[in-house]
Amino acid sequence: MKTKHSEEANEAAVKKNATVFSILFAVSMVHLLNDTIQSIVPAIFPRQVVYECKKATQKEQIRYA
């Protein structure tokens, strides 16, 4: 026999789980978007990115030489 208290506790637990999963899903989607952007930008501008990396590396080598 279910009591009113146990039904309310069960409903609260279900709502809590739904909230946790919705936040987890949102964080996962943002992470996916971030990874996608980080892979697309170098694919669109490969020469510029490589040039900037070489330029930065050369500056570091000159600074520490």
Secondary structure, DSSP 8 states (H G I E B T S, - for coil): ---HHHHHHHHHHHHHHHHHHHHHHHHHHHHHHHHHHHHHHHHHSHHHHHHHHHHHHHHHHHHH-
